[in-house]
Amino acid sequence: MKALVYKGPGQKAFEDHAKPDIRDPGDAIVRITRTTICGTDLHILKGDVATCEPGRILGHEGVGVVEAVGPAVTAFKAGDRVLISCVSACAKCEYCRKGMYSHCTTGGWILGNTIDGTQAEFVRTPHADTSLYPISEGADEEALVMLSDILPTGFECGVLNGKVEPGATVAIVGSGPIGLAALLTAQFYSPAEIIMIDLDDNRLEIAKRFGATQTVNSSDGKAVDRVMALTGDRGVDTVIEAVGVPATFELCERLVAPGGVIANVGVHGKPVSLDMEALWDRNIAITTRLVDTSTTPMLLKVVGSKKIDPALLITHRFTFDQMLEAYDTFGNAAQTGALKVIIRADAG
């Protein structure tokens, strides 16, 4: 089969690779029909994710058709169309029983990290019964790819960890796919203001269409002044960091109001400064989280009822043999305007 393989920092190849087999009784083999690229894949290619070793097939998002299942799988059979969660969960270990599926002792974020992932014609999915979700007839499978990772990530790590409430003021730093996913799902809780902050006017314009009440271009270094002007010099109740670089986290520290929350979502490859001399007396909370996908069943219902449309995040579409072109487009988003790309592996 063909697959996108990580070859080491700065190196990747689209090449032939052995097709996966059932290894454990709870495994399923899924034929990928649609997949995508995540900002985390770009972090891996930069060498920021030490657990991902050269030779690994990347990717942790997608939908497909079950080709084979292990003898312990009871919820799925060959021919079922499924959504693949970016997190594999046994549902039995101590962490899974707490709903912390990302820390499952035999799963977690392993796809495209410590085991081969979804940017291939086939993928082996461990703990299939509790890590796959059935796709209903006629569902928009491109939209559902967004539920593999970015929609639950923005919601769980940003909105829920950020304790967004009715009437609150929210700032989201980073108007990329994850930041926009947080924007879409923050509106479940009717905050009074959602301020999107980014360097890219095109992405900020998209954020307005997605429901942002205010946008701030931070390229001139005056984002703090603008946000303070919008909030009566108070700051925001929740600030969501959706980039993963030191400058954006440090910006969040300056934006949060007393009693507020900084919810980190971005994947950080370098240390950041914690300005405790300015924060120690402000009653703030700083949260971190890896997505658990515990909200995926709820988000499937919300998307199915058309309350939100995650397909709005898709800007580019490619066929499977255009995988490297898709990476170039996604990796150069400032020039291409890419948010999420869809890579279609089937002929349907």
Residue pairs with C-beta under 8 A, 6 or more apart in sequence:
1 16
1 17
1 18
1 19
1 120
1 121
1 122
2 14
2 15
2 16
2 17
2 120
2 121
2 320
2 321
2 323
3 14
3 15
3 16
3 17
3 57
3 116
3 119
3 120
3 121
4 12
4 13
4 14
4 57
4 58
4 59
4 119
4 120
4 323
4 324
4 327
5 12
5 13
5 14
5 15
5 17
5 55
5 56
5 57
5 58
6 12
6 44
6 45
6 52
6 53
6 54
6 55
6 56
6 57
6 58
7 13
7 54
7 55
8 47
8 54
9 45
9 46
9 47
10 45
10 46
10 47
11 45
11 54
12 45
12 58
12 324
12 327
14 323
14 324
17 57
17 116
17 120
19 121
19 122
20 29
20 116
20 122
20 123
20 124
21 29
21 124
22 28
22 29
22 68
22 69
22 70
22 124
23 124
24 70
24 72
24 126
25 70
25 71
25 72
25 73
26 70
26 72
26 73
26 90
26 126
26 127
26 128
26 129
27 69
27 70
27 73
27 124
27 125
27 126
27 128
28 66
28 68
28 69
28 70
28 73
28 76
28 82
28 124
28 125
28 128
28 132
29 66
29 67
29 68
29 69
29 122
29 123
29 124
29 125
30 62
30 64
30 65
30 66
30 67
30 82
30 84
30 122
30 123
30 125
30 132
31 64
31 65
31 66
31 67
31 121
31 122
31 345
31 346
32 62
32 63
32 64
32 118
32 120
32 121
32 122
32 123
32 345
33 62
33 63
33 64
33 65
33 81
33 141
33 344
33 345
33 346
33 348
34 62
34 63
34 64
34 141
34 142
34 145
34 342
34 343
34 344
34 345
34 346
35 59
35 61
35 62
35 118
35 119
35 145
35 342
35 343
35 345
36 59
36 61
36 62
36 145
36 146
36 148
36 340
36 341
36 342
36 343
37 59
37 119
37 326
37 327
37 330
37 341
37 343
38 59
38 60
38 61
38 86
38 149
38 150
39 176
39 177
39 178
39 244
39 267
40 49
40 60
40 267
41 58
41 59
41 112
41 119
42 330
42 331
43 49
43 244
43 267
43 269
44 52
44 58
44 112
44 113
46 269
47 269
48 267
48 269
49 113
49 267
51 113
51 114
52 58
52 112
52 113
52 114
56 112
56 113
56 114
56 115
56 116
56 117
57 112
57 116
57 117
57 119
57 120
57 123
58 112
58 117
58 119
59 111
59 112
59 117
59 118
59 119
59 120
59 123
60 84
60 86
60 109
60 111
60 112
60 113
60 117
60 118
60 148
60 149
61 84
61 86
61 118
61 145
61 148
61 149
61 150
62 84
62 118
62 123
62 145
62 148
63 81
63 82
63 83
63 84
63 135
63 141
63 144
63 145
63 148
64 81
64 82
64 84
64 123
64 345
65 79
65 80
65 81
65 82
66 76
66 77
66 78
66 79
66 80
66 81
66 82
66 128
66 132
67 78
67 122
68 78
69 76
69 77
69 78
69 128
70 128
72 129
73 128
73 129
74 129
75 128
75 129
75 132
75 134
76 82
76 128
76 129
76 132
76 134
80 134
81 134
81 135
81 141
82 132
82 133
82 134
82 135
83 132
83 133
83 134
83 135
83 144
83 145
83 147
83 148
83 296
83 300
84 111
84 118
84 123
84 125
84 131
84 132
84 148
85 131
85 132
85 133
85 148
85 293
85 296
86 109
86 111
86 148
86 149
86 291
86 293
87 101
87 102
87 104
87 107
87 108
87 109
87 131
87 290
87 291
87 292
87 293
88 101
88 104
88 107
88 108
88 110
88 111
88 125
88 126
88 127
88 131
89 96
89 101
89 104
89 107
89 108
89 127
89 130
89 131
89 293
90 96
90 104
90 105
90 106
90 107
90 127
90 130
91 97
91 101
91 127
91 129
91 130
93 104
93 105
93 106
94 105
95 101
95 102
95 103
95 104
95 105
96 104
96 107
99 292
99 294
100 292
101 107
101 108
101 292
101 293
101 294
102 108
102 109
102 289
102 290
102 291
102 292
102 293
103 290
104 127
106 126
106 127
107 126
107 127
107 131
108 290
109 290
109 291
110 126
111 117
111 118
111 123
111 125
112 118
112 119
115 124
115 126
116 123
116 124
117 123
119 323
119 343
121 320
121 345
125 131
125 132
133 147
133 296
133 297
133 300
135 141
135 144
136 304
139 304
140 311
142 311
142 314
142 342
143 303
143 309
143 310
143 311
143 314
144 300
144 303
144 310
145 340
145 342
146 181
146 310
146 311
146 313
146 314
146 340
147 296
147 299
147 300
147 303
147 310
149 291
149 293
150 177
150 178
150 181
150 310
150 313
150 340
151 181
151 184
151 185
151 299
151 303
151 310
152 291
152 292
152 293
152 294
152 295
152 296
152 299
153 178
153 181
153 265
153 291
154 178
154 179
154 180
154 181
154 182
154 183
154 184
154 185
154 242
154 265
155 181
155 182
155 185
155 295
155 299
156 289
156 291
156 292
156 293
156 294
156 295
157 263
157 264
157 265
157 287
157 289
157 290
157 291
158 172
158 178
158 181
158 182
158 185
158 186
158 240
158 242
158 263
158 265
159 182
159 185
159 186
159 188
159 189
159 240
159 263
160 295
161 261
161 263
161 287
161 288
161 289
162 170
162 238
162 239
162 240
162 261
162 263
162 287
163 238
163 261
163 285
164 170
164 186
164 189
164 191
164 237
164 238
165 189
165 191
165 237
166 189
166 190
166 191
167 190
167 191
167 192
168 189
168 191
168 192
168 237
168 238
169 191
169 192
169 193
169 195
169 231
169 234
169 236
169 237
169 238
169 257
170 186
170 191
170 193
170 194
170 195
170 236
170 237
170 238
170 239
170 240
171 194
171 195
171 196
171 197
171 227
171 236
171 238
171 239
171 240
171 252
171 255
172 179
172 182
172 183
172 186
172 194
172 195
172 196
172 197
172 212
172 239
172 240
172 242
173 179
173 197
173 198
173 218
173 239
173 240
173 241
173 242
173 243
173 248
173 251
173 252
173 255
174 197
174 198
174 241
174 242
174 243
174 248
174 266
175 183
175 196
175 197
175 198
175 200
175 203
175 204
175 206
175 207
175 215
176 198
176 203
176 242
176 243
176 333
176 339
177 313
177 339
177 340
178 242
178 265
178 266
179 196
179 198
179 207
179 240
179 242
179 243
179 265
180 203
180 206
180 207
180 210
180 313
180 339
181 310
181 313
182 240
182 242
182 265
183 194
183 196
183 207
183 210
183 211
183 212
184 210
184 211
184 308
184 310
185 299
185 308
186 194
187 194
187 211
187 308
191 237
191 238
192 213
193 213
193 214
193 230
193 231
193 236
194 211
194 212
194 213
194 214
195 212
195 213
195 214
195 215
195 216
195 227
195 230
195 236
196 204
196 207
196 208
196 212
196 214
196 215
196 216
197 215
197 216
197 217
197 218
197 223
197 227
197 251
198 204
198 207
198 215
198 217
198 218
199 217
199 218
199 219
200 217
200 334
201 217
202 337
203 339
204 212
204 215
204 216
204 217
205 215
206 339
207 215
208 215
209 312
210 312
214 230
216 223
216 226
216 227
217 223
218 251
223 251
223 255
224 251
224 254
224 255
227 235
227 236
227 255
228 234
228 235
231 257
234 257
234 258
235 255
235 256
235 257
235 258
235 260
236 255
236 256
236 257
236 260
237 257
237 259
237 260
237 261
238 260
238 261
238 263
239 252
239 255
239 256
239 260
239 261
239 262
239 263
240 252
240 263
240 265
241 248
241 249
241 252
241 262
241 263
241 264
241 265
241 266
242 248
242 265
242 266
243 266
244 265
244 266
244 267
244 268
244 269
245 266
245 268
245 270
246 268
246 270
246 271
246 272
246 273
248 266
249 262
249 264
249 266
249 268
249 272
250 272
250 273
250 275
252 262
252 264
253 262
253 274
253 275
253 278
253 279
254 278
256 262
256 282
256 284
258 282
258 283
258 284
259 282
259 283
259 284
260 282
260 284
260 285
261 284
261 285
261 286
261 287
262 284
262 285
262 286
262 287
263 287
263 289
264 286
264 287
264 288
264 289
265 289
302 308
303 309
303 310
313 339
313 340
314 339
314 340
314 341
314 342
315 337
315 338
315 339
315 340
315 341
316 326
316 329
316 330
316 336
316 338
316 341
316 342
317 341
317 342
317 343
317 344
318 325
318 326
318 329
318 341
318 342
318 343
318 344
319 343
319 344
319 345
320 343
320 344
320 345
322 343
323 343
326 341
326 343
329 336
329 338
329 341
330 336
330 338
330 341
332 338
333 339
